[in-house]
Amino acid sequence: MKQFSYELIHVDKHTGARTGIFHTPHGDIETPIFMPVGTAATVKSLLPSTLKELGTQILLSNTYHLYLRPGSEIVAQAGGLHKFMNWERPILTDSGGFQVFSLGDLRKITDEGVTFASHIDGSKHIFTPESVMKTEHDLGADIIMAFDECSTYGCDKQYARQAMTRTHKWLERCAKVHANGIQMLFPIVQGNMFTDLRIESAKFTREFAECGIAVGGLSVGEPSEVMYKMMDDIRPYLPENMPRYLMGVGTPDYILEGIERGIDMCDCVLPTRIARNGTAMTTHGKVVVRNGCYKQDFTSLDENCDCYCCKNFTKAYLRHLVNCKEILAAELLSIHNVYFLLNLVKGAREAIKRDSFAEYKREFYANYYEKNKK
């Protein structure tokens, strides 16, 4: 697809961290990049105009949730997600696989697909590779994900292999029916926490990758060192000439460790979710603003941050809003958290160009974990 291409700008000579430009039909994406998640075609509490002001280059929306409400046909009638949610920049939709597999007893997996009960009203539905591609075609995102099975952390190797094999077969079926020429299909590497399975999956999956590949099934409860080892193990088998997407990662340490291992894209609901719970990420670690110690703290959340929240409001005011359950609390803290992560990856891009990513990460960690050491 000529509308999609990846331009590698620079590789840090000490770590191998990469910076590049991902060209898409709705604009260029500077990588590495963090993607805020708009689960139901909206990033909770944030206007599209606010997201643009924060520097958001691409949003992620959720196929499972949009399939259930309002229905992908409604979105298609509206002209696709870009028009439906008034966002003219790039959009990525996941396949809904992680959501249906998280339903536990509410779903049944077979080689054909997944039968599940809606978490909303209990109605029965089935996702197959073909139906998921149809839904993602209706939604019209620039980047769409193949339907995969994310096996549970801690499962035995036999089941991990079964889930991986099923994922590969589903990928073949997704690729067969995806031929609209205007959306880029990302295949997903699975294999749980078994190195040989991960490598096998990477080798199989990359054959279906035209301009992008994803790594799924990590950051699902495993120890961080296990996650990093899996990323190290599969790195040599991931394509160099296209974006690499680490799914479901949103903590600063996971983002930076991923970037150091050649990751270009990541996403997570974390920044807005913890904002709604009254928590902010700052350069000096997490701040839980509902805590009593901030009742008379008239300083900003982060003296190193120039977001709208930090330039205009104090911890004392934010604490007041949180404890009064005011909607503005979620909005202001979401503004800060999203900006914080976007600024984190922006700094990473600049450091990579200077061949100083290791120093950038080391300095960030020294400040971020300083509070926890006291």
C-alpha positions as CSV (number, residue, x, y, z in Angstrom):
1,M,0.0,0.0,0.0
2,K,1.7,3.2,-1.2
3,Q,-0.2,5.3,1.4
4,F,1.8,3.6,4.1
5,S,5.5,3.6,4.6
6,Y,8.1,3.7,7.4
7,E,11.1,6.0,7.2
8,L,13.9,5.1,9.7
9,I,15.5,8.4,10.7
10,H,18.1,7.3,13.2
11,V,19.2,4.4,15.4
12,D,20.9,5.2,18.7
13,K,24.4,3.7,18.4
14,H,24.6,2.6,22.0
15,T,21.2,1.0,22.6
16,G,19.6,0.4,19.2
17,A,16.5,2.5,20.1
18,R,15.0,3.9,16.9
19,T,13.3,7.0,15.7
20,G,11.4,7.3,12.5
21,I,8.3,8.5,10.6
22,F,5.3,6.3,9.9
23,H,3.5,7.7,6.9
24,T,-0.3,7.0,6.9
25,P,-3.3,8.3,4.9
26,H,-4.3,10.6,7.7
27,G,-0.8,12.0,8.5
28,D,2.7,11.2,9.6
29,I,3.5,9.7,13.0
30,E,6.9,10.4,14.6
31,T,8.1,7.4,16.4
32,P,8.6,6.2,19.0
33,I,5.0,7.3,20.0
34,F,2.5,6.7,22.7
35,M,-1.1,6.3,21.6
36,P,-3.9,7.5,24.0
37,V,-6.8,5.1,24.0
38,G,-10.3,6.2,23.0
39,T,-12.1,3.0,23.9
40,A,-15.6,4.0,22.8
41,A,-14.4,6.5,20.1
42,T,-13.5,9.0,22.8
43,V,-10.6,9.5,25.2
44,K,-12.4,9.8,28.4
45,S,-12.9,13.5,29.6
46,L,-10.8,15.0,26.8
47,L,-12.0,16.9,23.7
48,P,-10.4,16.1,20.3
49,S,-9.1,19.7,20.3
50,T,-7.4,19.2,23.6
51,L,-5.8,16.0,22.4
52,K,-4.4,17.9,19.4
53,E,-3.0,20.7,21.7
54,L,-1.3,18.0,23.8
55,G,0.5,16.7,20.7
56,T,-1.5,13.5,20.1
57,Q,-0.5,12.1,16.8
58,I,-2.7,8.9,16.7
59,L,-5.5,7.5,18.8
60,L,-6.6,3.9,19.4
61,S,-10.2,2.8,19.6
62,N,-11.7,-0.6,20.6
63,T,-13.4,-2.9,18.2
64,Y,-15.2,-5.0,20.9
65,H,-16.8,-1.9,22.5
66,L,-17.7,-0.2,19.2
67,Y,-19.1,-3.5,17.9
68,L,-21.5,-3.6,20.8
69,R,-22.3,0.1,21.0
70,P,-23.2,1.8,18.7
71,G,-22.5,-1.0,16.2
72,S,-19.9,-0.8,13.4
73,E,-22.7,-0.3,10.8
74,I,-23.7,2.9,12.5
75,V,-20.1,4.1,12.4
76,A,-19.8,3.1,8.7
77,Q,-23.0,5.1,7.9
78,A,-21.4,8.1,9.6
79,G,-18.4,7.9,7.3
80,G,-16.1,5.9,9.5
81,L,-14.4,6.7,12.8
82,H,-12.6,9.7,11.6
83,K,-15.8,11.5,10.8
84,F,-17.9,9.9,13.6
85,M,-15.5,11.2,16.3
86,N,-14.2,14.2,14.4
87,W,-10.6,13.1,14.5
88,E,-8.7,13.7,11.2
89,R,-5.4,12.3,12.4
90,P,-4.5,8.6,12.3
91,I,-6.5,6.0,14.2
92,L,-5.7,2.4,15.1
93,T,-8.3,-0.2,16.1
94,D,-7.5,-3.3,18.0
95,S,-9.3,-6.6,17.1
96,G,-11.2,-6.9,20.3
97,G,-9.4,-10.2,21.0
98,F,-8.0,-9.2,24.4
99,Q,-11.4,-8.0,25.5
100,V,-13.3,-11.2,24.6
101,F,-10.6,-13.4,26.1
102,S,-10.8,-11.3,29.3
103,L,-14.5,-12.2,29.7
104,G,-13.6,-15.5,31.4
105,D,-16.6,-17.7,31.8
106,L,-18.6,-15.4,29.5
107,R,-16.7,-16.7,26.4
108,K,-15.9,-20.0,24.6
109,I,-13.0,-20.4,22.3
110,T,-12.9,-22.7,19.3
111,D,-10.8,-22.8,16.1
112,E,-13.7,-21.1,14.4
113,G,-13.8,-18.1,16.7
114,V,-15.0,-16.9,20.1
115,T,-18.6,-17.1,21.3
116,F,-19.2,-14.6,24.1
117,A,-21.9,-12.9,26.1
118,S,-22.0,-9.1,26.1
119,H,-20.9,-7.6,29.3
120,I,-23.7,-5.0,28.8
121,D,-26.8,-7.1,28.4
122,G,-25.7,-10.7,28.3
123,S,-26.6,-11.1,24.6
124,K,-24.7,-13.8,22.7
125,H,-22.2,-12.9,19.9
126,I,-19.4,-14.5,18.0
127,F,-16.2,-13.1,16.8
128,T,-14.4,-14.9,13.9
129,P,-11.4,-13.6,11.9
130,E,-13.8,-12.8,9.1
131,S,-16.3,-11.0,11.2
132,V,-13.7,-9.0,13.0
133,M,-12.2,-7.8,9.7
134,K,-15.7,-6.8,8.6
135,T,-16.1,-4.8,11.8
136,E,-12.7,-3.1,11.4
137,H,-13.4,-2.3,7.8
138,D,-16.6,-0.6,8.9
139,L,-14.8,1.4,11.5
140,G,-12.3,2.6,8.9
141,A,-9.2,3.1,11.0
142,D,-5.9,3.5,9.3
143,I,-4.3,0.6,11.1
144,I,-6.3,-2.5,12.1
145,M,-5.2,-5.5,14.1
146,A,-5.5,-9.2,13.3
147,F,-7.7,-11.3,15.5
148,D,-5.6,-13.2,17.9
149,E,-5.8,-15.3,21.1
150,C,-3.9,-13.8,24.0
151,S,-3.2,-16.7,26.3
152,T,-3.2,-16.1,30.0
153,Y,0.1,-15.6,31.9
154,G,0.9,-18.7,33.8
155,C,-0.7,-21.2,31.4
156,D,1.3,-24.3,30.5
157,K,3.3,-24.6,27.4
158,Q,0.9,-26.9,25.7
159,Y,-1.9,-24.4,25.9
160,A,0.4,-21.5,24.9
161,R,1.3,-23.4,21.8
162,Q,-2.3,-24.2,21.0
163,A,-3.2,-20.5,21.4
164,M,-0.3,-19.4,19.3
165,T,-1.1,-21.9,16.5
166,R,-4.8,-20.7,16.6
167,T,-3.6,-17.1,16.3
168,H,-1.5,-18.0,13.2
169,K,-4.4,-19.7,11.6
170,W,-6.7,-16.8,12.4
171,L,-4.1,-14.4,10.9
172,E,-4.1,-16.4,7.6
173,R,-7.9,-16.0,7.6
174,C,-7.7,-12.3,8.4
175,A,-5.2,-11.7,5.6
176,K,-7.4,-13.6,3.1
177,V,-10.4,-11.4,3.6
178,H,-8.6,-8.1,4.2
179,A,-8.1,-6.7,0.7
180,N,-9.5,-3.2,0.8
181,G,-6.2,-1.5,0.1
182,I,-6.8,1.5,2.4
183,Q,-6.1,0.0,5.8
184,M,-2.9,-1.5,7.1
185,L,-3.3,-4.9,8.8
186,F,-0.8,-5.5,11.7
187,P,-0.3,-9.2,12.6
188,I,0.4,-10.0,16.2
189,V,3.2,-12.0,17.7
190,Q,2.1,-14.3,20.5
191,G,3.7,-17.3,22.4
192,N,3.2,-16.4,26.0
193,M,6.4,-16.4,28.1
194,F,8.2,-19.2,26.2
195,T,11.1,-18.0,24.1
196,D,11.0,-20.7,21.5
197,L,7.3,-20.1,20.9
198,R,7.8,-16.3,20.7
199,I,10.6,-16.8,18.1
200,E,8.4,-19.2,16.1
201,S,5.5,-16.8,16.2
202,A,7.7,-13.8,15.2
203,K,9.1,-15.8,12.2
204,F,5.6,-16.8,11.1
205,T,4.0,-13.5,11.7
206,R,6.5,-11.3,9.9
207,E,5.6,-13.0,6.6
208,F,2.2,-11.2,6.9
209,A,3.6,-7.8,7.9
210,E,3.4,-5.3,5.1
211,C,4.1,-2.1,7.1
212,G,3.8,-2.9,10.8
213,I,3.9,-5.7,13.3
214,A,2.6,-6.0,16.8
215,V,3.8,-7.8,19.9
216,G,0.9,-9.0,22.1
217,G,0.4,-11.0,25.3
218,L,3.0,-9.0,27.3
219,S,2.3,-6.7,30.3
220,V,-0.4,-9.1,31.3
221,G,0.8,-9.8,34.9
222,E,4.2,-11.3,34.3
223,P,7.3,-9.9,36.2
224,S,8.9,-7.1,34.4
225,E,12.2,-9.0,33.9
226,V,10.2,-11.8,32.1
227,M,8.6,-9.2,29.8
228,Y,12.0,-7.7,29.0
229,K,13.5,-11.1,28.3
230,M,10.7,-11.9,25.8
231,M,11.3,-8.6,24.0
232,D,15.1,-9.2,23.9
233,D,14.5,-12.7,22.6
234,I,12.3,-11.7,19.7
235,R,13.9,-8.5,18.7
236,P,16.3,-10.0,16.2
237,Y,13.3,-11.6,14.4
238,L,11.2,-8.5,14.0
239,P,11.3,-6.6,10.7
240,E,13.6,-3.6,10.7
241,N,11.8,-1.6,7.9
242,M,8.4,-1.1,9.6
243,P,6.9,0.0,12.9
244,R,6.9,-2.3,15.8
245,Y,3.9,-2.0,18.2
246,L,4.1,-3.2,21.8
247,M,0.4,-3.6,22.8
248,G,-1.1,-2.4,26.1
249,V,1.9,-0.7,27.7
250,G,1.6,2.7,29.4
251,T,3.8,3.0,32.5
252,P,6.9,5.1,31.9
253,D,9.4,2.3,32.7
254,Y,7.7,-0.2,30.3
255,I,7.6,2.5,27.6
256,L,11.3,3.4,27.9
257,E,12.3,-0.3,28.2
258,G,10.3,-1.0,25.1
259,I,11.9,1.8,23.2
260,E,15.4,0.7,24.2
261,R,14.4,-2.7,22.6
262,G,13.4,-1.2,19.3
263,I,9.7,-0.6,19.9
264,D,8.1,2.2,17.9
265,M,4.5,2.3,19.2
266,C,2.7,1.6,22.4
267,D,-0.7,2.3,23.9
268,C,-2.6,2.0,27.2
269,V,-5.7,3.3,29.0
270,L,-3.5,3.9,32.1
271,P,-3.0,7.7,32.0
272,T,-6.7,8.5,31.9
273,R,-7.8,5.6,34.1
274,I,-5.5,6.6,37.0
275,A,-6.5,10.3,36.4
276,R,-10.1,9.4,37.1
277,N,-8.9,7.8,40.4
278,G,-7.0,11.0,41.4
279,T,-3.4,9.9,40.5
280,A,-0.9,11.8,38.4
281,M,2.4,10.8,36.8
282,T,5.2,13.3,37.4
283,T,8.9,13.5,36.9
284,H,9.3,12.7,40.6
285,G,7.0,9.7,40.6
286,K,3.3,9.2,41.1
287,V,1.3,11.8,43.0
288,V,-2.0,10.6,44.6
289,V,-3.6,14.0,45.0
290,R,-6.5,12.9,47.1
291,N,-4.1,12.3,50.0
292,G,-4.3,14.6,53.0
293,C,-0.7,15.8,52.7
294,Y,-1.7,17.9,49.7
295,K,-4.6,19.8,51.4
296,Q,-2.5,22.9,51.8
297,D,0.0,22.3,49.0
298,F,-0.2,25.2,46.7
299,T,2.5,24.1,44.3
300,S,1.9,22.6,40.8
301,L,1.8,18.9,40.2
302,D,5.1,19.0,38.4
303,E,7.4,22.0,38.3
304,N,9.0,20.5,35.2
305,C,5.7,20.3,33.3
306,D,4.2,23.1,31.2
307,C,0.8,21.5,30.5
308,Y,-2.4,23.5,31.1
309,C,-3.0,21.7,34.4
310,C,0.5,22.4,35.8
311,K,0.6,26.0,34.6
312,N,-2.7,27.0,36.2
313,F,-3.7,24.8,39.2
314,T,-2.2,23.5,42.5
315,K,-2.2,20.2,44.2
316,A,-4.5,21.6,46.8
317,Y,-7.1,22.6,44.2
318,L,-6.8,19.3,42.4
319,R,-7.3,17.5,45.7
320,H,-10.4,19.5,46.4
321,L,-11.8,18.6,43.0
322,V,-11.1,14.9,43.5
323,N,-12.6,14.7,46.9
324,C,-15.7,16.6,45.7
325,K,-15.9,14.2,42.8
326,E,-15.9,17.1,40.3
327,I,-15.6,16.2,36.6
328,L,-12.9,18.8,36.2
329,A,-10.6,16.7,38.3
330,A,-10.6,13.9,35.8
331,E,-10.2,16.3,32.9
332,L,-7.2,18.2,34.4
333,L,-5.4,15.1,35.6
334,S,-6.0,13.4,32.2
335,I,-4.6,16.4,30.4
336,H,-1.5,16.2,32.6
337,N,-1.0,12.4,32.3
338,V,-1.5,12.2,28.6
339,Y,0.9,15.2,28.1
340,F,3.4,13.6,30.4
341,L,3.6,10.4,28.4
342,L,3.6,12.2,25.0
343,N,6.4,14.4,26.3
344,L,8.3,11.4,27.6
345,V,8.4,9.8,24.1
346,K,9.2,13.2,22.5
347,G,12.2,13.4,24.8
348,A,13.1,9.9,23.8
349,R,13.0,10.8,20.1
350,E,15.3,13.7,20.7
351,A,17.7,11.7,22.8
352,I,17.9,8.9,20.2
353,K,18.9,11.4,17.5
354,R,21.7,12.5,19.8
355,D,22.8,8.9,20.5
356,S,22.0,9.6,24.2
357,F,19.0,7.5,24.9
358,A,20.7,5.5,27.7
359,E,21.5,8.8,29.5
360,Y,18.0,10.0,29.0
361,K,16.5,6.9,30.5
362,R,18.9,6.9,33.4
363,E,18.2,10.5,34.3
364,F,14.5,9.9,34.1
365,Y,14.6,6.9,36.4
366,A,16.8,8.8,38.9
367,N,14.1,11.5,39.2
368,Y,11.1,9.3,38.9
369,Y,12.0,6.8,41.5
370,E,13.7,9.3,43.9
371,K,10.5,9.7,46.1
372,N,10.3,5.9,46.6
373,K,13.9,5.8,47.8
374,K,13.2,8.3,50.6
